[in-house]
C-alpha cells in the first residue's frame, strides 16, 4: 500500500470511527451488547483484511499498514476485535489459508497442535466471548478452531471487553497448516499490535486531558493556566511521546525485518516501555481531571482502562523486561552498547 | 483536537553514518586503553587533551563544519553517531565537548571571519577548549536577567560581573559570555550580546567552586574592569538573546542527555552475572527498554533536524525523559544489586559506583535547562501558556 493510499485509508477510518464508536457503543459492549452493525460495516470497509494479499481478497497492505490502522482504531477505543481479527487473518493467509468473515480471536499460549487437533488452555484471551473462531499458533503450526469446538469461560476484562479463558480439549480445527510464523513470533506480533494500540489510546488520553484543562474553570480561570497543571501535562506529554515513539519504532522494525523474525528486540522494548508508562499516564490523566474523569459518564476511562488492561496483554513490562534482561545479562557488559545501538538482543 | 500532533517518525541513521560507527568503534577500542584519566568511569565531562587531540586527528571534532575551518563537511547524523559512540564506550571527551557541541557551531553561524579562522581549526584539531558563560549568581533559569555588564570603550568593552558554574574554566582557553552591552537590567532580552573571552585576559579571575562530590569542575569567573577587544564581539551587538537560544538548542537535544551515566547500566549487567533471577532480569530489561526508547526518540529528533525542521518541543521531551531516566538508573540499579548481585566483592564495588552516580544525579535535571523550565516549554507547545 503506498503512502498516499494508506493516508487516505487512515483518514477514512478516522472519520468512520469518530462517527460510529461513540460512548454508547463502547458502554454497550461493556454491558454485553455486541455491536452487530458496527462490525458488519467494518468488514464491508475491508478493514480486517488490510494485511491480507489481494489474491486472497484482502487490501494487500503490509504489517505496518495494519499497525497504523490499529493505532487509529485504538484512539477511538473501537470495542470490537478489529486488531485481533486483522492479525489473525494475516497469519492465516501467511499459512496459505483463506481468511473468513466474522470476529476472530487469537489463542496464543502453551498449546499443542497435532493431526489437526488442538490441546491446552489459554487465559485472558481477548474477545473470546464474541469470537466466531480462534486462530491458534502452536510450535510451527497454525490452526483455525471454530469457537463451538472450544470451551470458553467468559471473564470480561477490567475494561469491560469480552475476554475469557479458552480450553481446547482435542479440539478439531477447520484448517491447519505449517506456519511461517511460529508461536513465539505470533506472540511478538500480537505484542507490537498492542503496543501500537496503546500508542493510540495514550494519544487520546493526552488530547482529552489537555482539552479538559483548557475548558475547566476554577478560581476564575482555566486550570490549564496554573503552573502546577502545566507541569503535570508536560510530564504526561513526555510519557505519551515515549509510548508513541517506541511503538512506532517497533512497528517499523517488525515490518522491515520480515514477518517471521523482524524487530524482535524492538517489539520487546516497546511493549515493556508502553506497559511501564501506562500507569504514569493514567495517574496524571486522572489527577488532572479530578472527579469528572473518575465517573463512568466521562469517556476518559474508555482509554485509561484499556491501557491498564493492554499493558498486561501479550506480555507485560515484567515479561518482556525479563526476556530482554536475561539476554543482555547472558551476553555480558561488553556486548551491551553494541546490542542496544543495534536494536538487538545480543550483538 | 487543537493540540499539535505528537510524532517521532522512526528514523534510520543512513549507511554512511553506520559505516562511520564501525571506524569510530575500532579507533576507540585501540585508543581508550592507552588514555589515562583521573576518573574510574570516564564520560563526557572527563577531560583528556591527549584523547581530544587523537580524536581531532581523525577529523571527528567539528565533523560537520566546512573543510576550510578544519571540518569534515559530514552530516549532523554522522556527528550523532560519533557522539553516541563516545558516550557508549566511555571515552574521556570532556575537554573538547562544549567547543564541538555549541561554541564552534555558534562561531560558525554568528562569528566573524577572523574569529572563525583563528579558532575553529584549533577546535577541530582537539587543541582548543571552551566554557559556557551563561549563568550568574542571580541568573540561573532566568537567563535574561544577567547582570554582567560590558561597557563600550574605545577599541572594545570594559567588562564587570561574575559568571558561575563555569565548567572547566580553569583548564579551557575561552568562554563565551552572555553580557549586557546596552540598556538596563530590566530590559530582559534586549541589549544582550555574546563575547568571546580569552580566559587568560588580565582582570579575569577564575576561582574553583567545588561540587558536592568534592570535584573541581565548576568555577566562578569574575570580570573586574576586564578589557575585551571589539574583535571579540560575536555577531551583532544586541543579538545575544537570539544567539544564546540557538546555542541552547544544540545543548539540549543530544544523546548525552540520557547516556551520561551509561557506565552504571554497564556495571549493573556485570554485577548481576550471566544468569540473574527473573526479577532482576525484568528490572534490568525495563531499564534497557527505556534507554532504547530514548535513543529512538533522539534519533528521530536528529532525523527531523537533518530534514530542516526545528523540533524544539520534541528535544525538550527527550531531555526531560532522558535526565529523569539518568536519575532513576543509579537508584533502581542499587536496589536490585543489593538483592541480586552475584558475589559480595562485586556488590561492594558496584555500590561504590552507584553511590557516586547517585550523588552526581541531581545535576542532570538542572544543567542545560531544568526539568521545570523544559516542561514550561512543552506546556507552551501544548498551547497552555
Interface residues (C-beta under 8 A of the other chain):
Chain A: X203 X206 X207 X210 X211 X213 X214 X224 X225 X227 X229 X230 X231 X233 X234 X235 X237 X238 X239 X240 X241 X242 X244 X245 X246 X248 X249 X251 X252 X253 X265 X266 X268 X269 X270 X272 X273 X276 X317 X318 X319 X320 X321 X322 X323 X324 X325 X326 X328 X329 X330 X332 X333 X336 X337 X338 X340 X341 X343
Chain B: X1 X2 X3 X6 X7 X8 X9 X10 X21 X25 X84 X88 X89 X262 X265 X266 X267 X269 X270 X272 X273 X274 X275 X276 X278 X279 X280 X281 X282 X283 X284 X285 X286 X288 X289 X290 X291 X292 X293 X294 X295 X296 X297 X300 X314 X317 X320 X321 X372 X374 X375 X376 X378 X379 X382 X383 X384 X385
